[in-house]
Amino acid sequence: MSDSWAISGLDLHLDLAGPRVRASLEAALREAVRGGRLRPGTRLPASRALATDLGIARNTVADCYAQLVAEGWLSARQGSGTWVAERAPSVSPAAPGPVAAAARRIRYDLRTGVPDVSAFPRQAWLAAGRKALGAAPAQALGYTDPRGLPQLREALAGYLARARGVAVAPDRVVVCAGFAQGLELLCEALRARGATTLAAEALGYPRHWRIAEKSGLSVTAVSVDDGGAVTAGLSPADALLLTPTHQFPLGVPLAPARRRQAADWASSAGAVIVEDDYDGELRYDRPAVGALQALAPEHVVYAGTASKSLAPGLRLGWLVLPARLVDDVVAVKSAAGRLSSSLDQLTLAEFLTSGAYDRQVRRVRLAYRRTCRS
Ligand SMILES: Cc1ncc(COP(=O)(O)O)c(C=O)c1O
């Protein structure tokens, strides 16, 4: 016999108070409709299914539905079940909040750091997700490796070496929820190793300063000019946060001599540079500069994100770590259960290996270039 009645319809939570089961079921349903928890047009579970869920007789549910139909709360459609009656909602829809209202008003969004999210490749992303999920082993949906799924780390390593010149192997890659979480994990790991100071570009992203400070690091400012961060005579610090490809917010690349200077400083001081490569692949206004990390892979943490190339809402980013930091960062990540969604990771892996990521980057680059020139 088919079990479809048992799994069809919605899952409904009802509190049955008191000994009179039918009366309390009626009251609970009435209240759910009146209060808007059950919306007009919602199909109720089959009487047999609801009776099983609640541990009561099917007739009790059927009688109760009939009563509420008679009262006008529900409507029964021959052969197609019981529905919440179509009627004016008792609660008027909430007025649009300030964010929705502002979004409607904005014609040109000139905020820094926000990509054109309307260019997100929805169809290609869905196709990649469908393919990746179809092919994934069941284990990929369990509690997975806190470093990230091997498929994605492998795909990222290939992409980053090819497109950004990063010195990388999959076992150095840790997937994270955007750059912000990557920075947080790293600062916590460095703090746990005894680090106390982070130097950061004076003109930088204020949230990143706050993340470092929240982890217990004190942040000092490095001045910035039209060659990027001024790396000559850097004060002692355990770590240095840089945007070498595209200084945020000035937009200049770090001057070649300063790249070398920063890498030498980190190597000789035993410090760590955090290379925030937030939009390195998206250069549309000049040739892209390769990753600084390749100059000193054991002293530079390369950090990338899908927030600019795809969309910030994905919350996908990646760290490429010096060998000595991998275990510590992974320990911080797994201790707090900050694992990344398997579905998103599988999809991004497929997106990268199929070439869809490259195509999207090239498409967006072209669109930005055209907008820039028009
Ligand atoms: C300088 C800088 N780094 C990184 C990011 C990306 O952050 P996330 O990956 O956390 O979205 C941004 C976003 O605006 C940024 O401005």
The ligand as an SDF file (V2000), in Angstrom:
LIG
                    3D

 16 16  0  0  0  0  0  0  0  0999 V2000
   39.0720   44.9810    1.2710 C   0  0  0  0  0  0  0  0  0  0  0  0
   38.0880   43.8690    1.2080 C   0  0  0  0  0  0  0  0  0  0  0  0
   38.5040   42.6160    1.4270 N   0  0  0  0  0  0  0  0  0  0  0  0
   37.6520   41.5600    1.3540 C   0  0  0  0  0  0  0  0  0  0  0  0
   36.3340   41.7510    1.0670 C   0  0  0  0  0  0  0  0  0  0  0  0
   35.4340   40.5620    0.9280 C   0  0  0  0  0  0  0  0  0  0  0  0
   34.9720   40.1620    2.1200 O   0  0  0  0  0  0  0  0  0  0  0  0
   34.0800   38.8230    2.2330 P   0  0  0  0  0  0  0  0  0  0  0  0
   34.7740   37.7470    1.4540 O   0  0  0  0  0  0  0  0  0  0  0  0
   34.0600   38.5570    3.6900 O   0  0  0  0  0  0  0  0  0  0  0  0
   32.7340   39.1120    1.6710 O   0  0  0  0  0  0  0  0  0  0  0  0
   35.8390   43.0300    0.9040 C   0  0  0  0  0  0  0  0  0  0  0  0
   34.4170   43.2550    0.6810 C   0  0  0  0  0  0  0  0  0  0  0  0
   33.9400   44.3070    0.4430 O   0  0  0  0  0  0  0  0  0  0  0  0
   36.7390   44.1070    0.9490 C   0  0  0  0  0  0  0  0  0  0  0  0
   36.3300   45.3590    0.7440 O   0  0  0  0  0  0  0  0  0  0  0  0
  1  2  1  0
  2  3  1  0
  2 15  2  0
  3  4  2  0
  4  5  1  0
  5  6  1  0
  5 12  2  0
  6  7  1  0
  7  8  1  0
  8  9  2  0
  8 10  1  0
  8 11  1  0
 12 13  1  0
 12 15  1  0
 13 14  2  0
 15 16  1  0
M  END
$$$$
